[in-house]
Structure formats: C-alpha cells, structure tokens
Amino acid sequence: MQQRGPPPVAESHAHRDDVYELAYCYDAAASTADVFGRSVAPLVAKLLDGFNVNVIVLGATGSGKAALLEGTLGVDAESAGAGDGLVHAALTHLFDGLRRSSVKARV
C-alpha cells in the first residue's frame, strides 16, 4: 500500500489587495440603542421589503460583541427591555413590522 503525504497546504492569499467597506464604525461609548437605530433598524426595514440583509459585528476579544448581540438582561437592566441585545431588538422590530404589514405571513 502506497503511503500518502500530508494534504496540500492551502495557498496563501496574502498577496491579494482585498478591500472591505464598513458601513459604520462605533466606539466604546456607543449604546446598543445607537447601533440598532443607525445600523440594524434600517436593515430590518429592507428585510421586510424583501431584500437579503446581514449584520457582521467585529471587534477585539473582550470588546463586548456578545453583550451587544445577546444583551445584558439580568445584569444591570433597570427596566424591561433595557438590556436587550441587537438580536432581540431586531427580531422584535421584524415581528412588529410583520404584524403591521398587509402581507399575510406564517411564522
């Protein structure tokens, strides 16, 4: 039986000059409400109009990405909904939009 060597190493693409465009960049002072209102709510409206949308959250380890997405309910939320993350807020906005819509949808 012939022995095979290791699988080929993936070709490096370090030489490529990829360019990425960011719609918004927020600093540590931005609240979840700020991010939702400026970046996510308009995308939910586009989603309701039939467009595909995507939100990508980037940041260094420990910068608060999970808290931004998942929320902080039960941590320091002073009122109901105050600690909601982007996911909960976006889904609430989506289902509210579907309820107001004249389009019949089953979810």
BELTA-V821039 format. One record per helix or strand of 2 or more residues. SS is the DSSP state (hx for helix, st for strand). FROM is the first residue (numbers start at 1). TO is the last residue. If there is no record, write none. Layout:
((SS FROM TO) (SS FROM TO))
//
This chain:
((hx 32 48) (hx 65 70) (hx 86 100))
//
